[in-house]
Structures are given as structure tokens and as C-alpha cells.
């Protein structure tokens, strides 16, 4: 009789994600796009974009217009740092 497939716990999934992240350059995503963080804590994720701010998913931070601001606190792009 075949054995059932193992069930991955949330801890196991997080461990797999952390392990994969160690093999990536800082700030680098699997798709090659980087995340940037505002001092207020908001993180711009290129895969999500900022639809309410007119930024489509898949838009790299570098391609966002210079007048774009953080949707949480209103700081400009120059306040963000790569994470």
C-alpha cells in the first residue's frame, strides 16, 4: 500500500523559503527584480506593484516615475533603500 505524501507544516515551508533566499543576492528576487523599503516600513514589491498608485504588477522599482511617492507616508523614491 502506498504511503501518503508528507504534509508540509508552515514552519517547513518558511525554512524552505529562507534556504532559497540564502542563495540569492541581497534584494534579488527569483524573477530578478528587487524590493525596496521606505523608512516607514512599506516595502515595494515589483511583483505586486502599486495598483492604487498607478504602478502595474511587474514594474521594477527603477521604472517607477520619479514623482511616485510611498502610498503609506508620502515620501519619494529617493527615501527607499534596497532590501
C-alpha positions in Angstrom: 0.0 0.0 0.0 1.3 3.4 -0.9 2.2 5.8 1.8 0.5 9.2 1.9 2.6 12.2 0.8 4.1 14.1 3.8 2.2 17.3 4.8 4.4 20.4 4.9 3.9 22.4 8.0 4.1 26.2 7.9 7.5 26.0 9.6 8.8 23.7 7.0 7.6 26.0 4.2 9.3 29.0 5.9 12.5 27.0 6.2 12.5 26.2 2.5 11.9 29.9 1.7 14.8 31.0 4.0 17.1 28.4 2.5 16.3 29.6 -1.1 16.8 33.2 0.0 20.3 32.5 1.2 21.4 31.6 -2.4 20.1 34.9 -3.8 21.9 38.2 -3.9 20.6 40.7 -1.3 17.4 42.3 -2.6 17.3 39.9 -5.6 14.0 38.1 -6.4 13.7 34.9 -8.3 12.5 36.9 -11.2 15.5 39.3 -11.0 13.5 42.3 -9.6 14.5 43.9 -6.3 12.4 45.0 -3.4 12.8 48.5 -1.9 11.8 49.6 1.6 10.6 53.0 2.8 11.7 54.3 6.2 8.1 54.0 7.3 8.2 50.2 6.7 6.4 49.9 3.4 8.1 47.5 1.0 7.7 48.0 -2.7 7.4 44.5 -4.3 7.7 44.6 -8.1 5.5 41.5 -8.4 2.7 43.4 -6.7 3.3 46.9 -7.9 1.2 49.7 -6.5 -2.1 49.4 -8.5 -3.8 52.2 -6.5 -0.8 54.5 -7.3 -0.9 53.6 -11.0 2.0 51.1 -10.9 1.2 47.8 -12.6 2.4 44.5 -11.2 5.7 43.5 -12.7 7.1 47.1 -12.7 10.7 47.3 -11.5 11.4 50.0 -8.9 13.8 51.7 -11.3 11.0 52.0 -13.9 8.6 53.8 -11.5 8.1 57.5 -12.4 10.3 59.8 -10.3 7.2 61.7 -8.9 5.8 58.4 -7.4 5.5 58.5 -3.6 5.1 55.9 -0.8 1.4 55.0 -0.6 1.7 55.0 3.3 3.7 58.1 4.2 4.2 60.1 1.0 8.0 60.0 0.9 9.6 60.0 -2.6 11.6 57.2 -4.3 14.9 58.7 -3.0 13.9 57.7 0.6 13.7 54.0 -0.3 16.6 51.5 0.2 17.1 48.1 -1.4 16.2 45.1 0.8 
